[in-house]
Amino acid sequence: MTKTFAPVSALNVMLDFGDAPVPVGRLARRDGKIFFEYDAGFMTKKLELSPFKLPLTPGLQVFELGLFEGLPGLFNDSLPDGWGRFLLDRALRRKGIAPDSFSPLDRLAHVGASGMGALVYAPDYSEDVRDKAVNLDALADQSQAILEGNSEEVFEELLALGGGSQGARPKAMIGVSRDKSKVIQGVEKLPSGYEPWLVKFANTADGQDAGAIEYVYSLMAQEAGLEMMEAHLFSAKKGAGYFATRRFDRMENGGRLHMHTACGLLHSDFRVPSLDYHDLIKATMILTRDIREAQKIYRLAVFNVLSHNRDDHAKNFSFLMDESGTWRMAPAYDLTFSSGPGGEQSTMVMGEGKNPGVEHLLNLAEAADLSRADAQRVIDETVTALLQWKELAKSCGVSKANIKRIGDVIG
């Protein structure tokens, strides 16, 4: 981070699929409002990065200040929230800078080229991350110390590895050797033999087996037919382990994929749940033009409802676009036993949020062009996968109390 604070008034936005960044357009801030204009050369490429809310049109575009502090959802998706924002705000205060004075453009400059997806920003004030070994236990201890208020420091390693992350739980972007024996700092450009992963640590509300629970959920989700990235449970000195997953926005050849959450794509505020799976399926069909992608949303809806994953808000669904402009659903992520706002499902099923059930899911099937029989088959496959909870949870070190608590709900 820069040692002196010079507010950013303009940012160049680029798209980097791994070869060389291509200019997309320019963001500027004036009189408290943020303006964006597409680069004329980029418009000729016909790549719609955010077709619903930021289509390829000439001239200046400006957005309301309320939802994303004046940013279109496309660029808001690059900003960290939760843990990443908390770390940056702590670092700013230590430098005598009020976080409220830090505009969204300032924050995007500190994301630079280190954010999720393929969008990059210049000037780039992101932290320099080197390929040194990482001690996951030490990172977990540091995270807890910061969360519990026992440390006034902001550890540069945590800021560099987790400052671009989203979600409430502490996490870090790491490089993992293919045999899982070595972990290094790794936000971008990993050395040969390492893959880009993300690892999570417990927050103050989690138990010591939170990572193991999410790992078991990832195994059950795969068994239920959901597309998931490879996951791993790293051993920990305390608790059942650290949940980690391979990043879906990075390719095996080192390339990047453009990523857009449902929150950013639809301008659906994830803090005020109003999304319905019916709407999400329709939006997926319009974006991808592939009924198979819409049916992935249906299968995910079934899993979330039956597994009591009620924190299924608009940031927990993402779409990926490759350099040809082809869209698809991102693999499922953030699947675990959870409660939504007021204990309700964050994303409703046919208007029902308080207690969606099998009948709501069967009625949802028509939106995904599934027959009632096909929908019942998806439900049956999910139920069968969830029956593995007790055995898998025991083998992964989930506490007896949580095995029973979760089993009583999803069994």
N, C-alpha and C positions, 0 to 999 in steps of 0.2 A: 504494500500500500504506500502511496505517496506520503511523504512526511509533512507536506503542507497541503492545505485544502484549497484548490482552485476549482470553483464550480464549473461543470461541463455545460456549455451552452449548445453544442452540436455534436452529433455522433454519426460516423459512417457505419452503415449496416452492410455486412457482407455475408455470403453464403459459401461455406467451405465443405465440400463433399470429400476432401482429402487431397486434392491435387493443388489447387491454388484458389484463394478466396475470390469470389466474383462479386462486384458491387451490386447491392440490392437497392439502396436508397439512402436517404439522409433524415435523421431525426434532429429536430431543433426545439429549443425551449425559449419562449418569449412571453412576458407578462403572465407567467404562471401557467400557461398552456403549452402543450406539446404538439408539434406539427410533424407530419411525415410526408415525404414525396418519393415515389419510386424513381429509380434511375431509368432514363430513357432506353439505355442499352439492355437493361434487365427485362424491360417490358417486352422486348422482341423475343425473349426466350419462352414466353408463354407458360412460365412456371407459377402456378397459383399457390402461394405459400399459406394463405389464409383466405380461402375463397368466399366465406360467408360474411366476414366483418372487415376485411382489408383486401378487396379484390384489386386486380391489376387495372388501375385507372390513372390517367395523367392528372397532374395538379396536386396542390396541397390538400392533405386530409387532417382533420383535427377531431379529437374525441372528448367525450364528457369526462370531467375530473373525478366523478364519483367512484366508478367501479375499479379501475386499475390506476388510480392517480393520474389519469390523463393518457395513459399508454393504451394502444390497441392490444388485444389479447395475444397477438402473435409475439410481441416483444415482452409482454409480462411473463410469458412462459419461460423466458430466459432468466428471470429474476429468482433468487432464492427466497423461500419463505420459511417460517418455522425456525429450525435450527440454524440454517445458513444466515438468515437475516439477524437472528439473535447474536451470532458470533460477530458479524460485521458491526452491528450497533454497539456491542461492548468494546470493540476495537476503536470505533470512532470516539466514544466517550473518553477512553484513555488518552486520546490525542487532543482532547478538548473540543471536539466537534459534536454539536448536537445532531443526533440522528434525524430529527425532523427537518433539519436544514439540508439534508442530503436528498437531492431530487432523484426521481427514477432514472434520469440520464446519468447521474453520478454513479448510481448503483450498477447500471449496465456497463459503464466503463470499468468497474471493478470486477465484472464478470469477464469482460474481454473475450478471449478465445477459449475460456475454460468452462463454459456452460454446457448444459445438456443440448443435444441436437446439433445442427450444422450452422446455426447463426452465430456470427462473431462480430465484435464491435471494436471500433477504433475512435479515439485513443483507448489503449488497453492498459489498465492499471492492475490487472490480476496478479496474484502472488506467483513468484517463481518457484516451481516445484521440481525438485531433483530426484533422481532415481535411487534414493537411499532406502535401506531396510526400514520396515515399519513394525513396531511392537503393538499389537492390537490391545493387549492388556493395559499398556501405558496410555493409549488413546482413550480407552474406556474409562480409566481412572481420571484422566484429565477432563473428560466430558462430564463425569459425575461431579467433580469438584466445581466446575463452572456452573452447572445446573443448580447445585445445592448452595451456591453463594459462598463456598469456602475458598474460592480463589478470585482475586481481583485481576489476575493476569488473563490475557487472551493468548493462548498458545499458538504461535505462528503456524505450527504444523497442522493444528486443527483448522485454523482459518483457511489455509491453503488447500487442504484436502476436503473440507466440508463446507466451505464458504459459498459454493455454488449450488448446494443441495436444497431439496425441497422436502417438506414434511416435518412433523414435530419431533421425531426421534433423532438423536445425534447420529451422524453417519459420516463416512469418509469415502472418497474416490481412491481406489487403490489399484495397483497392478499385481496380478496373481500368476505365479508360475503354473504351467499346465498340470503339474502333478500336485498342486496346492501346498507345496512344502515351503514356498517363499512368498513373502508379501512385501511390496515396495510402495513408496509414494508414487502415485500414478494418475495424474489428471489427463495428460496428453502425451503422445509420442513415446510409447513404451518401448523398452529394448526388446530384442528378439526373444521369444520364448515366454513372454508375459502377455496376459489378456486384461482388458479393462473391466474391473469389478466395482461393486459398491457394497460396503459393509455397514451394518447398523449396530448401534449400542443401545442399551436400555436407558429410558428416561426415568425421572424420579417416581413416576406412577407405575412403571413396569415392575414385574417380578423378575427374578434372576433367570427365569426360563422363557422369557418373551421371545428370544431368538429361536429357541427350540420349537416353540409353538408355531411361529411363522414358517419354520423349515418344514414341519409336519404338514402344515396347510399347503405348502408348495408341492409336496409329494402327493397329497390327496388331489390337488387341482390337476396335476398331470394325469393321474389315474382317471379323473373325471373327463378327460379329453380336452382340457384347456391348453393353449399354447403358452408355455412358460420358458423363460431363460434358465439355463443351468443354475442351480443353487447349491450352497455348501454350508455346513455348520462348522465353523472354526472353533477349536477348543478354547476354553477360557479358564483362567485361574479361579474365577468365582462364577458359579452358575453353570447352566447347561451348554453355553456356547454363544458365538456371535453369528447371526444370520447374514449371509452374503449372497449376492447374485451377480451374474455377468450382466454388464450394461447392454441394453438393447439398442441404444443410439449409436453404437460403434460397431464397425464391421471387422471381419477377420483380417482383411487386408489393410487395416488401419484407417479405412475410410469412415466417413460420418454419414448419418441419416438425419434429415430434417424431422423434428419432433414437434407435435402440437397437441396439447391436452384438450379434452372436451371443454374444460373451463375457458381456455383461451380461444378456442375455435368458435364457440357458441356465445361467448361473453356471458357465461353462466356462473354466477358468484358461488364458489364452493363453500363459503361461510354462511350462506343463506340458501339451504337446500331447496331447489325447486325443479330439479331435473327428474324426468321420468324415463325409464328404460324404453318405453314406446318411442319417445322423442329421440333418444340416443340411437336406437336402431334405424329410424328414418334418416337421421343425419349421417350415419355411417353409410347407408345405401347411396345417398346423394353424393357423398365425398368420394367413396371408393368405386361406385358403380359395380359392385360385386356382392351378390346376395350371400356368398360364403362368408364375407367379412361381417355382414350384418348378423349372420347366424352365430358368429363367434361372440357377439355381444349377448345374444340370447343365452348361450351356454354359460357365459360369465354371470349373467343375472341369476340363473338357476343356482349356480354354485354360491354366490354371495348370499342369497336368501336362505338356502338350506344350511349353510355353514355358519350362519349368524355373523357374517362380515358386514356390519351395518355402517361402517365408515367408508362406504362406497361413493364418495363425493366426486364432483366433476373433475378434480385434478387426478383422480385415480383411474382415469381412462385416457389413453393417449393414442395418437395416430402417427404413422411414420410415412415419409415421402422420400423416394430415391431421386437420383439426378435426372431420371427420365420424366419425373412428375407423377409417377404412379403411387397412389396412396394405399395403405393397408392398416389394419389394426395392429397396435403394438402388443407384444406379449403381455399377459396379465401380470399385475404386480400389486404389492401392498395387500396381500390376502392374509387375513388372520382373524381370530375371534375378536370381535369388537362391537361396541355400541355406538350408534349414531346420535345426533342431537335429540335429547329427550328420550333416548332409547329407541328411536325409530330408524328405519332404513333411510339413509341419506338420499339415495336415488329411489324414487317410488316405482311401484309396479302397477301399471294401469290405475294410477291415482291413489293407490294404497301404500302408505308409509308406515303406519303403526304396526300392522301385523300381516304383511304379505304372505301368502301361502301358495300351495300347489295350484289351486283354482285360478289365482291371479296369474301365475306363470303359464298355465295352459291357455288362458285368454290372450296373453302377450304373444304367443307363438305365431299368430296370424301376421303380425307386423314383420316377422322374419321369414314369412312365406314357408312356415312349417305346418304340417298337418298336426292334428291333435295327437295322433299316434306317434309321430316323430318327436313331438315335444315330450310326450310321456317317456319315450325311450331316453332322451337326454336327462330327464328327471331321475329315472331309474338308475342310469349310469352314475349320476352324481351321488345318489343315496348309497349305492354300493361302495363308491370310493370313500365316503364319509364313515362307513362302518369300520374302516381301518384305523380310525382315530386312536382308540385305546391302545392297540398293539404298537403302532408307530410312535405314539407319544411316550410310552413306557421305554421303548428302545432308545429314544433320543434324549431322555433325561428330564422330561416334563414332570413337575411335582405331582404327587398323588392327588392333592387337593384340586389342582387345575385339570387333571385327567378326568376327575369326577364332575367338576363344575361344567366343563365344556361338553363332556359326554352326555350329561343330563339334558343339554339343550339341543345338540345336533344328532344325538343317537336315535 
